[in-house]
Amino acid sequence: MSTRFSRRDFLRLSAMAGCLVTTGEGLPYCFGEPLPAEPAWPESPFLQGNFAPVQEEITALDLPVIGKLPKDLLGMYVRTGPNPQFAPPGNYHWFDGDGMLHGVRLADDKASYRNRWVRTAGFEAERAAGRALWGGLADPPDIKKLASGQPLFKNAANTALVWHDGRLLALWEGGEPYAVRVPDLDTIGAYKYSGKLKHPFTAHPKVDAATGEMMFFGYSALAPLLQYNVVNAAGELSNTVGVRLTKPVMMHDFAVTENYSIFMDLPVTFDLRRQARGEPLLAYEPERGSRFGVLPRHGRAKEIRWFDSPGCFVFHTLNAYEEGDDVVLLACRLSDYPDVVKMPPPKTIEGDPLNIPTALYRWRFNLKSGETREEALDDLAVDFPRLNDKLLGRPAQFGYAMDLPTGGLVKYDHTSGASVRHPHGPGRKGGEPVFVARPEANGEDDGWLVTFVYDEAEQKSELVVVDAQDFTAEPLARVKLPTRVPYGFHGTWVGADKFDQQRGTV
C-alpha cells in the first residue's frame, strides 16, 4: 500500500491552491493564473518498457527470497535513477527524470523494500504546480532563463549516491547534493557545506578509504569551467581550485590515486554560438583530441600536468593508481559520443538503447617523460565499472562491470588479464554491480555483488546477490520486489553500522 498521496491527489490539491510565486531555484510564475493542461507524454524509448517511470512510493516488508541471504550481509542497497513525476513540456532525455531512490534493506535474514523520490526544490515546485516546469537536455536552451540567471535545468538528484561524513548524498552534476536519511530514504535537504559550496558537485566524487577524504569537482558550460575541492574526513571543505580549460566540456567522471586527481578534458563540448546557429548545444569534436590532467591532490592549479591522447569519450572510470613514474587510469572508453545521448535524441532507437560500444581501457601517463600510452584491455562492451572501494586509488586486482549487450556482469582480473561473465539469464537485464566486502574479509574479492535485475517476461524486478569469489555460479539470493524498478544509474551500499552514525541535518 502506498504511504503517500497519489499523483491525482496532488494534482487536485495544487489546482485548488493556485501556484507559487517563486521557488527555491529561482523560477517565477504567476499566482492565481490558471495553469496550462498537463502535456501528453512524448514518444521516447526512455519512456517505454522498463525505462518507463513508476508513480507510486511504497514500503514492503518481509519480501520473498529465492536462495539464502548471507547472514553477515547487513545494511541497505540504494540505487537512484530518473523517474519523472510529470510529462515533460517538450522532448524527454533519459538524464532529465526526477531522481527516485530504490532501497532494499537486509537484516535478520529478511529483506524489505522502499522507493522514494528525492524531493529537490525543483521537484517540490513542480508538485505544487501539478505539472513539469522545466525543459530538458533534448530541448533548446531556454534563453529567457539564461538571461535572467535562472537555472536552465532542474536539479534532479538522479545520477549517483555517495556516503561521506555520516551523510548519504544524492547527486546530479549540475547542482548541489541532497542529503537523504537511511533507511527511510526521506529527503533532508540540499547540502552546501555550511554555504561554502559555490559550484556544481560531480555525480562521481571519490572517497579515499585510507584517509577518509572525499575529492570532487564541478564543471560548467560558462566560466569558471572547472573547479575542484577536497573534503576532509571531518566533512570540512577545502579551498576551491580553479582548473583552466580551453573550452567548456562535459566531464562526467574523474579518478584519483593516492597522491593525484585526474581530470578528463574530452571533446564533447558545449557551445552557445553553435546552438544559436540551430546546431546542438552539446556536440562531439574528436578533432580536438583528448587531454588528461594530473593534479596533486592538494595542489594548486599551476601544478597540473596535461597529457594528450586521441579523441574519445569516457562516462565512467574504474580506478587509478601510481606505478613507478606512471599514473595509471582504468576507464570505459568510447571512440564516439553515442547517438543515444546526443541532443536532440532520435525519436526511436533501433535495438537496445544501452548497447553502446564502450570497452575497458588502460592509460599510462608518465610523469617523468610526459608520454601517454593507451591500450584496450578487452573488446567487450561494458560500462558502470566498480571495484572494492577500499582499494580506490590504489592497485587492485579485480574490477567489475555491466555487460551491456546481455545486461549481465563481468569480473576482470587485472593480474592475469582474464575476465569471466555472470549472465542473469534470457530476457533478464541488470545494472551496475556494487561490491560489498564481507566483514573480516579474506582477500580483495571476498564479498558480494548486488544489483537490480528486471525480468522482461514477468515484468518484475529482483535484487540479486552474487558471490564475488564464485562469480559464475547461480546467485546466492534473489529478493523478489513488490514493484518494477526502472532501469537507472548508480547505487551504493550503506552498512547497518552506519545508520546510527548519520547526521540528520543539513
Order of alpha helices (4+ residues) and beta strands (2+ residues): alpha-beta-beta-beta-beta-beta-alpha-alpha-beta-beta-beta-beta-beta-beta-beta-beta-beta-beta-beta-alpha-beta-beta-beta-beta-beta-beta-beta-beta-beta-beta-beta-beta-beta-beta-beta-beta-beta
